[in-house]
């Protein structure tokens, strides 16, 4: 069976879904990822800690999130959206 679906939107963004229809990764292709994909705790942390940037890619894993910012910094969060570290 199919274990994931890949969708490319007309604006160039890419969204990967698992077999149950849950998003796994949203790649804005250097565009701002829509807020609906980003947990509020992550949105708030980025707005406060990295003003004048936005999330251009977010990945949801079983136990964490990874977010790439428009300034090139990669951040890692736990499953609840709490900041863990800057990812090298």
C-alpha positions as CSV (number, residue, x, y, z in Angstrom):
1,X,0.0,0.0,0.0
2,X,0.8,3.6,-0.2
3,X,2.6,5.0,2.9
4,X,2.7,8.7,1.9
5,X,1.4,11.2,-0.5
6,X,3.3,14.2,-2.0
7,X,1.4,17.2,-3.2
8,X,2.7,20.3,-5.0
9,X,0.5,23.3,-4.8
10,X,0.1,25.9,-7.7
11,X,2.3,28.4,-5.7
12,X,5.2,25.9,-5.7
13,X,4.8,24.7,-2.0
14,X,5.2,21.0,-1.3
15,X,3.2,19.1,1.3
16,X,3.9,15.5,2.3
17,X,1.1,13.4,4.0
18,X,1.2,10.0,5.7
19,X,-1.2,7.3,4.7
20,X,-3.8,8.6,7.2
21,X,-3.8,12.0,5.6
22,X,-1.7,13.8,8.4
23,X,0.8,16.2,7.1
24,X,4.5,15.2,7.7
25,X,6.3,18.0,6.0
26,X,5.5,21.4,4.5
27,X,8.2,23.0,2.3
28,X,7.4,26.5,1.3
29,X,10.1,26.6,-1.3
30,X,11.5,29.8,0.4
31,X,7.9,31.1,1.0
32,X,6.3,31.5,4.3
33,X,4.5,28.3,5.5
34,X,0.8,29.0,6.3
35,X,0.1,29.4,10.0
36,X,-2.4,26.5,10.0
37,X,0.5,24.0,9.7
38,X,2.5,25.5,12.6
39,X,1.6,24.8,16.2
40,X,1.0,28.1,18.2
41,X,3.8,27.4,20.6
42,X,6.3,27.2,17.7
43,X,4.8,30.3,16.0
44,X,5.1,32.3,19.3
45,X,8.6,31.2,20.0
46,X,9.8,32.1,16.5
47,X,8.0,35.5,16.6
48,X,9.6,36.4,19.9
49,X,13.1,34.9,19.4
50,X,13.6,35.5,15.7
51,X,11.7,38.7,14.7
52,X,11.7,39.6,11.0
53,X,11.9,35.9,10.0
54,X,9.4,33.3,9.1
55,X,9.2,29.6,8.8
56,X,9.8,28.4,5.3
57,X,9.8,24.6,6.1
58,X,8.4,22.5,8.9
59,X,8.6,18.8,9.5
60,X,6.6,16.8,12.0
61,X,8.1,13.6,13.3
62,X,6.8,11.2,15.9
63,X,8.5,13.0,18.8
64,X,9.5,16.3,17.5
65,X,9.2,19.2,15.0
66,X,11.9,20.7,12.9
67,X,11.5,24.2,11.4
68,X,13.7,26.0,9.0
69,X,13.7,29.8,9.2
70,X,14.0,32.3,6.3
71,X,17.4,33.3,7.7
72,X,18.7,29.8,7.3
73,X,18.6,28.7,11.0
74,X,17.1,25.3,11.7
75,X,15.3,24.8,15.0
76,X,14.1,21.7,16.8
77,X,11.1,21.4,19.1
78,X,9.6,18.6,21.1
79,X,6.2,17.1,20.2
80,X,4.5,19.8,22.3
81,X,6.2,22.6,20.4
82,X,8.6,23.5,23.1
83,X,12.0,24.7,21.9
84,X,14.8,22.1,22.3
85,X,17.8,23.4,20.3
86,X,19.2,25.0,17.2
87,X,20.0,22.2,14.8
88,X,23.4,22.3,13.1
